[in-house]
Amino acid sequence: MNRHEEIKKAIFNMGGLKIAASTLNVTPGAISKWVRNGVIPNLHKAEHVANASGFDLASLRPRYEQKANI
């Protein structure tokens, strides 16, 4: 599964685009951008999505994984 699909499924697990946007205090457009770019740029938001959806943080925010391995 590619990163775009991981984020899309994580958002679905949170209850969908509108519920996730409301929960994360962002616009649905912001979440669409995350899916399109294949990364959640804000670490705090990525942690919240990971905790709420059951997905691994590194799969939602690959830059975090790179920094953690250094």
The first five atom37 places (N, CA, C, CB, O) and aatype in JSON, in Angstrom:
{
  "aatype": [12, 2, 1, 8, 6, 6, 9, 11, 11, 0, 9, 13, 2, 12, 7, 7, 10, 11, 9, 0, 0, 15, 16, 10, 2, 19, 16, 14, 7, 0, 9, 15, 11, 17, 19, 1, 2, 7, 19, 9, 14, 2, 10, 8, 11, 0, 6, 8, 19, 0, 2, 0, 15, 7, 13, 3, 10, 0, 15, 10, 1, 14, 1, 18, 6, 5, 11, 0, 2, 9],
  "atom_mask": [
    [1, 1, 1, 1, 1],
    [1, 1, 1, 1, 1],
    [1, 1, 1, 1, 1],
    [1, 1, 1, 1, 1],
    [1, 1, 1, 1, 1],
    [1, 1, 1, 1, 1],
    [1, 1, 1, 1, 1],
    [1, 1, 1, 1, 1],
    [1, 1, 1, 1, 1],
    [1, 1, 1, 1, 1],
    [1, 1, 1, 1, 1],
    [1, 1, 1, 1, 1],
    [1, 1, 1, 1, 1],
    [1, 1, 1, 1, 1],
    [1, 1, 1, 0, 1],
    [1, 1, 1, 0, 1],
    [1, 1, 1, 1, 1],
    [1, 1, 1, 1, 1],
    [1, 1, 1, 1, 1],
    [1, 1, 1, 1, 1],
    [1, 1, 1, 1, 1],
    [1, 1, 1, 1, 1],
    [1, 1, 1, 1, 1],
    [1, 1, 1, 1, 1],
    [1, 1, 1, 1, 1],
    [1, 1, 1, 1, 1],
    [1, 1, 1, 1, 1],
    [1, 1, 1, 1, 1],
    [1, 1, 1, 0, 1],
    [1, 1, 1, 1, 1],
    [1, 1, 1, 1, 1],
    [1, 1, 1, 1, 1],
    [1, 1, 1, 1, 1],
    [1, 1, 1, 1, 1],
    [1, 1, 1, 1, 1],
    [1, 1, 1, 1, 1],
    [1, 1, 1, 1, 1],
    [1, 1, 1, 0, 1],
    [1, 1, 1, 1, 1],
    [1, 1, 1, 1, 1],
    [1, 1, 1, 1, 1],
    [1, 1, 1, 1, 1],
    [1, 1, 1, 1, 1],
    [1, 1, 1, 1, 1],
    [1, 1, 1, 1, 1],
    [1, 1, 1, 1, 1],
    [1, 1, 1, 1, 1],
    [1, 1, 1, 1, 1],
    [1, 1, 1, 1, 1],
    [1, 1, 1, 1, 1],
    [1, 1, 1, 1, 1],
    [1, 1, 1, 1, 1],
    [1, 1, 1, 1, 1],
    [1, 1, 1, 0, 1],
    [1, 1, 1, 1, 1],
    [1, 1, 1, 1, 1],
    [1, 1, 1, 1, 1],
    [1, 1, 1, 1, 1],
    [1, 1, 1, 1, 1],
    [1, 1, 1, 1, 1],
    [1, 1, 1, 1, 1],
    [1, 1, 1, 1, 1],
    [1, 1, 1, 1, 1],
    [1, 1, 1, 1, 1],
    [1, 1, 1, 1, 1],
    [1, 1, 1, 1, 1],
    [1, 1, 1, 1, 1],
    [1, 1, 1, 1, 1],
    [1, 1, 1, 1, 1],
    [1, 1, 1, 1, 1]
  ],
  "atom_positions": [
    [[0.85, -1.18, 0.0], [0.0, 0.0, 0.0], [0.9, 1.24, 0.0], [-0.97, 0.0, 1.24], [1.84, 1.34, 0.79]],
    [[0.6, 2.2, -0.89], [1.42, 3.4, -0.93], [0.98, 4.39, 0.15], [1.34, 4.05, -2.32], [-0.05, 4.2, 0.8]],
    [[1.77, 5.43, 0.33], [1.52, 6.4, 1.41], [0.2, 7.13, 1.24], [2.65, 7.41, 1.48], [-0.48, 7.44, 2.22]],
    [[-0.17, 7.4, 0.0], [-1.44, 8.08, -0.26], [-2.6, 7.24, 0.26], [-1.6, 8.36, -1.77], [-3.52, 7.75, 0.9]],
    [[-2.55, 5.95, -0.03], [-3.6, 5.03, 0.4], [-3.61, 4.87, 1.92], [-3.42, 3.67, -0.27], [-4.68, 4.76, 2.53]],
    [[-2.43, 4.84, 2.53], [-2.34, 4.71, 4.0], [-3.06, 5.88, 4.68], [-0.85, 4.66, 4.45], [-3.86, 5.68, 5.6]],
    [[-2.77, 7.09, 4.21], [-3.4, 8.27, 4.82], [-4.9, 8.26, 4.56], [-2.77, 9.57, 4.27], [-5.68, 8.56, 5.46]],
    [[-5.31, 7.92, 3.35], [-6.73, 7.87, 3.01], [-7.47, 6.87, 3.9], [-6.91, 7.49, 1.52], [-8.56, 7.16, 4.4]],
    [[-6.88, 5.71, 4.1], [-7.52, 4.69, 4.95], [-7.52, 5.11, 6.42], [-6.81, 3.34, 4.79], [-8.48, 4.83, 7.14]],
    [[-6.47, 5.76, 6.86], [-6.42, 6.24, 8.25], [-7.52, 7.26, 8.49], [-5.05, 6.86, 8.58], [-8.18, 7.23, 9.53]],
    [[-7.73, 8.17, 7.54], [-8.79, 9.17, 7.66], [-10.15, 8.48, 7.66], [-8.71, 10.21, 6.52], [-11.03, 8.86, 8.42]],
    [[-10.32, 7.48, 6.81], [-11.57, 6.71, 6.8], [-11.81, 6.05, 8.15], [-11.52, 5.64, 5.69], [-12.93, 6.04, 8.64]],
    [[-10.75, 5.5, 8.75], [-10.88, 4.86, 10.06], [-11.27, 5.85, 11.16], [-9.57, 4.17, 10.43], [-11.85, 5.47, 12.17]],
    [[-10.93, 7.11, 10.95], [-11.31, 8.14, 11.93], [-12.77, 8.56, 11.79], [-10.41, 9.36, 11.77], [-13.29, 9.29, 12.63]],
    [[-13.43, 8.11, 10.73], [-14.83, 8.44, 10.53], [-15.11, 9.2, 9.26], [0.0, 0.0, 0.0], [-16.25, 9.6, 9.0]],
    [[-14.1, 9.39, 8.46], [-14.27, 10.09, 7.19], [-13.66, 11.48, 7.22], [0.0, 0.0, 0.0], [-13.19, 11.96, 8.25]],
    [[-13.69, 12.11, 6.07], [-13.03, 13.4, 5.87], [-13.57, 14.49, 6.78], [-13.17, 13.82, 4.43], [-12.79, 15.19, 7.44]],
    [[-14.89, 14.65, 6.84], [-15.46, 15.74, 7.63], [-15.23, 15.55, 9.13], [-16.96, 15.86, 7.35], [-14.9, 16.51, 9.83]],
    [[-15.41, 14.35, 9.61], [-15.21, 14.08, 11.05], [-13.74, 14.25, 11.41], [-15.71, 12.65, 11.42], [-13.42, 14.84, 12.44]],
    [[-12.85, 13.72, 10.58], [-11.42, 13.84, 10.85], [-11.0, 15.31, 10.84], [-10.59, 13.05, 9.81], [-10.25, 15.74, 11.71]],
    [[-11.48, 16.08, 9.87], [-11.14, 17.5, 9.79], [-11.6, 18.23, 11.04], [-11.76, 18.13, 8.54], [-10.88, 19.06, 11.58]],
    [[-12.8, 17.94, 11.48], [-13.34, 18.58, 12.68], [-12.53, 18.18, 13.92], [-14.82, 18.22, 12.87], [-12.2, 19.03, 14.75]],
    [[-12.22, 16.92, 14.03], [-11.45, 16.41, 15.17], [-10.05, 17.02, 15.22], [-11.35, 14.88, 15.09], [-9.55, 17.34, 16.3]],
    [[-9.43, 17.18, 14.06], [-8.06, 17.68, 13.98], [-7.99, 19.2, 13.88], [-7.36, 17.07, 12.78], [-6.91, 19.78, 13.9]],
    [[-9.16, 19.84, 13.79], [-9.24, 21.3, 13.68], [-8.49, 21.82, 12.45], [-8.68, 21.95, 14.95], [-7.74, 22.79, 12.52]],
    [[-8.74, 21.14, 11.32], [-8.19, 21.55, 10.03], [-9.34, 21.52, 9.02], [-6.99, 20.63, 9.58], [-10.42, 21.02, 9.31]],
    [[-9.09, 22.05, 7.84], [-10.11, 22.01, 6.79], [-10.06, 20.67, 6.06], [-9.91, 23.18, 5.8], [-9.02, 20.01, 6.03]],
    [[-11.19, 20.28, 5.47], [-11.15, 19.07, 4.63], [-10.14, 19.21, 3.49], [-12.55, 18.78, 4.06], [-9.55, 18.22, 3.06]],
    [[-9.94, 20.43, 3.0], [-8.95, 20.66, 1.96], [-7.54, 20.35, 2.41], [0.0, 0.0, 0.0], [-6.72, 19.85, 1.63]],
    [[-7.24, 20.63, 3.68], [-5.92, 20.31, 4.22], [-5.69, 18.8, 4.22], [-5.76, 20.87, 5.65], [-4.62, 18.32, 3.86]],
    [[-6.71, 18.07, 4.62], [-6.59, 16.61, 4.63], [-6.45, 16.07, 3.21], [-7.81, 15.95, 5.33], [-5.66, 15.15, 2.96]],
    [[-7.19, 16.64, 2.28], [-7.05, 16.23, 0.87], [-5.63, 16.46, 0.38], [-8.05, 17.0, -0.02], [-5.1, 15.66, -0.39]],
    [[-5.02, 17.55, 0.81], [-3.62, 17.83, 0.44], [-2.68, 16.8, 1.04], [-3.22, 19.24, 0.9], [-1.73, 16.38, 0.39]],
    [[-2.94, 16.38, 2.28], [-2.11, 15.35, 2.91], [-2.17, 14.07, 2.08], [-2.58, 15.07, 4.36], [-1.14, 13.45, 1.8]],
    [[-3.39, 13.69, 1.68], [-3.56, 12.47, 0.88], [-2.83, 12.62, -0.45], [-5.06, 12.16, 0.66], [-2.11, 11.71, -0.88]],
    [[-3.03, 13.75, -1.12], [-2.41, 14.0, -2.42], [-0.88, 13.96, -2.34], [-2.88, 15.35, -2.97], [-0.22, 13.41, -3.22]],
    [[-0.32, 14.55, -1.27], [1.15, 14.59, -1.12], [1.72, 13.34, -0.47], [1.53, 15.8, -0.3], [2.93, 13.11, -0.52]],
    [[0.87, 12.54, 0.14], [1.33, 11.3, 0.76], [2.06, 11.48, 2.08], [0.0, 0.0, 0.0], [2.87, 10.64, 2.46]],
    [[1.78, 12.6, 2.79], [2.43, 12.85, 4.08], [1.57, 13.81, 4.91], [3.86, 13.42, 3.87], [0.94, 14.72, 4.36]],
    [[1.56, 13.6, 6.21], [0.94, 14.55, 7.13], [2.09, 15.37, 7.7], [0.1, 13.82, 8.28], [2.86, 14.86, 8.51]],
    [[2.23, 16.64, 7.29], [3.42, 17.42, 7.64], [3.54, 17.79, 9.11], [3.45, 18.65, 6.83], [4.66, 17.98, 9.6]],
    [[2.45, 17.91, 9.81], [2.49, 18.31, 11.21], [2.58, 17.06, 12.1], [1.23, 19.15, 11.58], [1.7, 16.21, 12.07]],
    [[3.66, 16.96, 12.88], [3.88, 15.78, 13.7], [2.75, 15.55, 14.7], [5.2, 15.91, 14.45], [2.31, 14.41, 14.88]],
    [[2.28, 16.6, 15.35], [1.2, 16.46, 16.33], [-0.07, 15.9, 15.68], [0.89, 17.81, 16.99], [-0.71, 15.01, 16.22]],
    [[-0.41, 16.44, 14.51], [-1.61, 15.96, 13.78], [-1.4, 14.51, 13.33], [-1.91, 16.87, 12.55], [-2.32, 13.7, 13.41]],
    [[-0.2, 14.19, 12.87], [0.09, 12.82, 12.44], [-0.02, 11.84, 13.61], [1.49, 12.73, 11.82], [-0.54, 10.73, 13.45]],
    [[0.46, 12.24, 14.79], [0.33, 11.39, 15.98], [-1.13, 11.18, 16.32], [1.08, 12.0, 17.17], [-1.53, 10.07, 16.67]],
    [[-1.92, 12.23, 16.23], [-3.35, 12.12, 16.55], [-4.04, 11.17, 15.57], [-4.02, 13.51, 16.51], [-4.84, 10.33, 15.98]],
    [[-3.75, 11.3, 14.28], [-4.33, 10.42, 13.27], [-3.9, 8.97, 13.53], [-3.92, 10.86, 11.85], [-4.72, 8.06, 13.46]],
    [[-2.63, 8.77, 13.83], [-2.12, 7.42, 14.09], [-2.83, 6.8, 15.3], [-0.6, 7.45, 14.34], [-3.25, 5.64, 15.24]],
    [[-2.98, 7.55, 16.36], [-3.64, 7.03, 17.56], [-5.11, 6.75, 17.33], [-3.48, 8.01, 18.71], [-5.64, 5.75, 17.82]],
    [[-5.78, 7.63, 16.59], [-7.22, 7.48, 16.37], [-7.56, 6.42, 15.33], [-7.81, 8.8, 15.95], [-8.66, 5.86, 15.36]],
    [[-6.63, 6.14, 14.42], [-6.94, 5.24, 13.32], [-6.31, 3.86, 13.46], [-6.5, 5.84, 12.05], [-6.73, 2.91, 12.79]],
    [[-5.3, 3.73, 14.33], [-4.62, 2.45, 14.48], [-3.49, 2.25, 13.48], [0.0, 0.0, 0.0], [-2.94, 1.16, 13.39]],
    [[-3.15, 3.29, 12.73], [-2.05, 3.2, 11.77], [-0.74, 3.59, 12.44], [-2.31, 4.1, 10.55], [-0.73, 4.28, 13.46]],
    [[0.36, 3.13, 11.85], [1.69, 3.42, 12.35], [2.08, 4.86, 11.97], [2.72, 2.41, 11.79], [1.87, 5.28, 10.83]],
    [[2.64, 5.59, 12.91], [3.03, 6.97, 12.68], [4.01, 7.1, 11.51], [3.66, 7.55, 13.94], [3.87, 8.01, 10.7]],
    [[4.96, 6.22, 11.4], [5.96, 6.29, 10.33], [5.33, 6.13, 8.95], [7.04, 5.23, 10.54], [5.86, 6.66, 7.97]],
    [[4.23, 5.4, 8.85], [3.58, 5.25, 7.55], [2.8, 6.49, 7.16], [2.66, 4.03, 7.55], [2.56, 6.73, 5.98]],
    [[2.39, 7.29, 8.14], [1.63, 8.51, 7.88], [2.53, 9.72, 7.72], [0.64, 8.76, 9.0], [2.16, 10.71, 7.08]],
    [[3.72, 9.64, 8.31], [4.67, 10.77, 8.27], [6.07, 10.21, 8.09], [4.58, 11.65, 9.58], [6.83, 10.11, 9.05]],
    [[6.42, 9.84, 6.86], [7.7, 9.16, 6.62], [8.92, 9.98, 6.99], [7.8, 8.79, 5.18], [9.97, 9.41, 7.3]],
    [[8.83, 11.29, 6.99], [9.98, 12.12, 7.39], [10.32, 11.88, 8.86], [9.69, 13.62, 7.15], [11.49, 11.96, 9.26]],
    [[9.31, 11.6, 9.66], [9.53, 11.3, 11.08], [10.39, 10.05, 11.21], [8.18, 11.12, 11.81], [11.29, 10.0, 12.04]],
    [[10.1, 9.05, 10.4], [10.86, 7.81, 10.42], [12.33, 8.07, 10.06], [10.24, 6.79, 9.43], [13.23, 7.52, 10.69]],
    [[12.57, 8.9, 9.06], [13.93, 9.21, 8.65], [14.71, 9.88, 9.77], [13.93, 10.1, 7.42], [15.86, 9.53, 10.02]],
    [[14.09, 10.85, 10.45], [14.76, 11.55, 11.54], [14.98, 10.63, 12.73], [13.95, 12.76, 11.96], [15.99, 10.76, 13.43]],
    [[14.06, 9.71, 12.97], [14.18, 8.82, 14.1], [15.33, 7.83, 13.93], [12.87, 8.07, 14.32], [15.9, 7.36, 14.91]],
    [[15.66, 7.51, 12.68], [16.71, 6.54, 12.4], [18.11, 7.15, 12.44], [16.48, 5.9, 11.07], [19.1, 6.41, 12.39]],
    [[18.21, 8.43, 12.51], [19.53, 9.1, 12.48], [20.19, 9.01, 13.84], [19.39, 10.58, 12.06], [21.3, 9.51, 14.02]]
  ]
}
